[in-house]
């Protein structure tokens, strides 16, 4: 086809062409969160298999809810994160140096009552379905809280295959026609590195959600390491700026991109950041 084809030639050629194969069709089996990604041009979306401490197909719903209630406690998340590092078994005092004695034994019993651990003799325990890391459990927990407490439609561990962008979307949520993306970090801040932060910004710029939250499951101050690293990486990418502290460890990188930690409560901070980001999308009152 040339630039000087006549109108008749163009019409004849177009009439012989098949339906364009790139026209997207949203699979009816996709939930609203996944469908929102297709509408944004990501046609090859799927969910990664979550690496959880239970079998999702066999673990009873009642126990899942009790597990969520336990995960609301930072100490329990800290203990489980440590227990996962001992797939061969652990004594109560082995899981974390921040809990010992009676509190650690209580955590072990909680895991046992939830069907997530079994007594292994000699006062030791082992996880019944040990995952490789705590990351998927944290994603599952936050996704479920968004779904049950704030009535979002949620997908967790989403592969969206954006060109030139690596990694999965930890949590994608949709409500009120708005798309929210939550990136979760389960490791201590000292393990966070510039490439990891850069990958978050890559996913953010490819996805262009209405609100995004960078959540670190730590009681440590984000202002000591995490926030400076976020500012450093975005400045190196030609987007200089300084995050603004709004409340405790609730930081606004922009009115729609937030960083939070787990004090006093991880999910409360995520919910607050989402609320602030959604309000910022609305016009100011006169």
C-alpha positions in Angstrom: 0.0 0.0 0.0 1.4 3.3 -1.1 0.8 6.9 -0.1 -0.7 7.6 -3.6 -3.3 4.8 -3.7 -6.6 6.0 -5.0 -9.7 6.0 -2.7 -11.1 3.1 -4.8 -8.0 1.0 -4.3 -8.0 1.6 -0.6 -11.6 0.6 -0.2 -11.1 -2.5 -2.3 -8.1 -3.6 -0.3 -9.9 -2.9 3.1 -12.9 -4.9 2.0 -10.8 -8.0 1.4 -9.0 -7.9 4.8 -10.1 -10.2 7.6 -11.1 -9.0 11.0 -8.1 -7.6 12.8 -6.7 -10.2 15.1 -5.5 -7.7 17.7 -9.0 -6.6 18.7 -9.2 -7.5 22.4 -12.0 -9.6 23.8 -12.2 -9.9 27.6 -12.6 -13.5 28.7 -15.8 -13.7 30.8 -13.9 -15.8 33.4 -11.7 -12.7 34.2 -12.7 -10.7 37.3 -13.1 -7.0 37.2 -9.5 -6.4 38.3 -8.1 -8.5 35.5 -10.5 -7.1 33.0 -9.3 -3.6 33.9 -5.8 -4.6 32.8 -7.1 -5.8 29.4 -8.8 -2.5 28.9 -5.5 -0.8 29.6 -4.0 -2.8 26.7 -2.5 -5.7 28.5 -4.1 -8.6 26.7 -2.0 -11.5 28.0 -2.9 -11.4 31.7 -2.7 -14.3 34.1 -2.3 -15.1 37.8 0.8 -16.7 39.2 0.4 -19.6 41.5 0.7 -18.3 45.1 3.3 -20.0 47.3 1.2 -20.2 50.5 1.5 -22.2 53.7 -1.7 -24.1 52.9 -3.4 -25.7 49.9 -6.0 -23.1 48.7 -8.1 -25.9 47.2 -8.3 -27.9 50.5 -7.9 -25.4 53.3 -11.4 -24.6 54.8 -12.8 -21.1 54.5 -13.3 -20.9 58.3 -9.6 -21.6 58.9 -8.7 -19.1 56.2 -10.6 -16.4 58.0 -8.9 -17.3 61.3 -5.6 -17.2 59.6 -6.4 -13.7 58.3 -7.3 -12.6 61.9 -3.9 -13.9 63.1 -2.0 -12.2 60.3 -3.5 -8.8 61.4 -0.9 -9.0 64.2 2.5 -7.8 63.3 4.1 -10.2 65.8 2.4 -13.2 64.2 3.6 -12.2 60.7 7.1 -11.7 62.1 7.0 -15.2 63.7 5.6 -16.9 60.6 8.2 -15.2 58.4 10.9 -16.7 60.6 9.3 -20.1 60.8 9.2 -20.3 57.0 13.0 -20.1 57.0 13.1 -23.4 58.9 11.3 -25.9 56.6 13.0 -28.8 58.4 11.4 -27.8 61.7 11.9 -25.3 64.5 11.7 -24.7 68.2 9.6 -21.8 69.4 12.7 -19.6 70.1 14.2 -20.3 66.6 11.7 -18.4 64.5 12.6 -14.9 65.5 14.9 -13.2 68.0 12.1 -10.7 68.7 9.8 -13.3 70.3 10.7 -16.0 72.8 9.4 -17.9 75.8 5.7 -18.1 76.3 4.7 -15.7 73.5 6.7 -17.8 71.0 5.1 -21.0 72.2 1.7 -19.4 71.9 2.5 -18.6 68.2 3.5 -22.2 67.6 0.2 -23.4 69.1 -1.7 -20.9 67.0 -0.1 -22.3 63.8 -0.9 -25.8 65.0 -4.6 -24.9 65.7 -4.8 -23.4 62.2 -3.5 -26.6 60.7 -0.4 -24.8 59.4 2.1 -26.6 61.7 2.4 -29.9 63.5 4.2 -30.8 66.7 7.4 -32.6 65.8 8.4 -33.9 69.2 10.8 -32.5 71.7 9.0 -29.2 71.8 9.7 -28.6 68.1 7.2 -27.8 65.3 7.3 -28.0 61.5 5.1 -26.3 58.9 2.7 -28.7 57.2 2.9 -26.9 53.8 6.1 -24.9 53.9 6.3 -22.1 51.3 9.7 -20.8 50.1 9.0 -17.3 51.4 6.5 -15.1 53.2 5.9 -12.9 50.1 2.8 -14.7 48.7 1.2 -15.0 52.1 1.5 -11.2 52.6 0.0 -10.6 49.2 -2.8 -13.0 49.9 -3.5 -11.4 53.2 -3.7 -7.8 51.9 -5.7 -8.8 48.9 -8.2 -10.6 51.1 -8.5 -7.7 53.4 -9.1 -5.3 50.5 -11.8 -7.7 49.2 -13.6 -8.4 52.5 -13.2 -5.1 54.4 -13.3 -2.5 51.6 -15.2 -4.5 49.0 -12.7 -4.2 46.2 -12.5 -6.8 43.4 -9.0 -8.1 43.8 -6.5 -10.2 41.9 -3.2 -11.2 43.5 0.1 -12.2 41.8 -0.8 -10.9 38.4 1.3 -11.4 35.4 0.6 -8.6 32.9 3.5 -9.1 30.5 4.2 -5.4 29.8 6.9 -5.1 27.2 10.3 -4.5 28.8 8.9 -4.7 32.3 9.7 -7.5 34.7 7.9 -8.8 37.8 4.3 -9.4 38.7 1.8 -7.0 40.1 1.4 -8.1 43.8 -2.1 -6.8 44.3 -4.5 -5.3 41.8 -7.8 -4.0 43.0 -10.8 -2.3 41.4 -13.7 -0.3 42.9 -15.7 2.7 41.8 -14.1 2.5 38.4 -10.7 3.1 39.8 -7.6 0.8 39.6 -5.4 0.4 42.6 -2.0 -1.3 42.6 -0.3 -2.4 45.8 3.4 -3.4 45.9 4.3 -5.3 49.0 7.7 -5.9 50.6 8.0 -8.6 53.2 11.8 -8.3 53.8 13.4 -5.8 56.2 14.3 -2.4 54.6 18.0 -3.1 54.7 17.4 -5.7 51.9 15.7 -3.2 49.6 17.9 -2.3 46.7 17.7 0.3 43.9 17.0 -2.2 41.1 14.0 -3.5 43.1 12.6 0.0 43.5 13.3 0.7 39.9 11.3 -2.3 38.8 8.4 -1.0 40.9 8.5 2.4 39.1 8.7 0.5 35.7 5.5 -1.4 36.6 3.9 1.8 37.8 4.6 3.7 34.6 3.5 0.8 32.4 0.2 0.2 34.3 -0.7 3.8 35.2 -3.1 2.9 38.0 -5.3 5.6 39.6 -3.6 4.9 43.0 -0.5 3.0 43.9 0.9 2.0 47.3 4.4 0.8 48.1 3.9 -1.0 51.4 6.8 -2.4 53.5 5.8 -4.8 56.3 8.2 -3.4 58.9 7.9 -1.5 62.1 11.1 0.5 61.2 10.9 4.1 60.1 10.6 4.4 56.3 12.3 7.8 56.5 15.7 6.2 57.4 16.2 4.2 54.3 13.1 3.4 52.2 11.9 6.9 51.4 15.4 8.3 50.5 15.9 5.3 48.2 12.5 5.9 46.5 13.4 9.5 46.0 16.9 8.6 44.8 15.8 6.1 42.2 13.1 8.4 40.7 15.5 11.3 40.6 18.0 9.0 38.7 15.2 8.4 36.2 14.6 12.1 35.6 11.6 12.4 37.9 13.1 14.3 40.9 11.0 15.0 43.9 10.9 14.6 47.7 8.2 12.4 49.3 6.1 14.3 51.8 5.4 12.9 55.2 1.6 13.1 55.8 1.2 11.2 59.1 3.7 8.9 61.0 5.0 6.7 58.3 2.5 7.6 55.6 4.4 9.2 52.8 3.1 10.8 49.6 5.5 10.5 46.6 2.8 12.2 44.5 -0.9 12.7 45.4 -1.6 9.2 44.0 1.5 7.2 44.9 2.2 6.4 48.5 4.6 4.6 50.7 3.6 3.0 54.1 5.0 0.7 56.8 3.3 -1.5 59.3 3.0 0.9 62.3 0.6 1.0 63.9 -1.2 -1.4 61.4 -0.2 -2.5 57.9 -3.6 -2.7 56.4 -4.9 0.4 58.1 -2.0 2.3 56.5 -2.7 0.8 53.1 -6.4 1.7 53.4 -5.5 5.2 54.5 -3.1 5.7 51.5 -5.8 4.4 49.1 -8.4 6.8 50.6 -6.0 9.8 50.3 -5.1 8.8 46.7 -8.7 8.4 45.7 -9.7 11.8 47.2 -6.8 13.4 45.4 -8.4 12.3 42.1 -11.5 14.5 42.8 -11.7 18.2 42.0 -11.1 20.5 44.9 -14.1 22.0 46.6 -14.8 25.6 45.8 
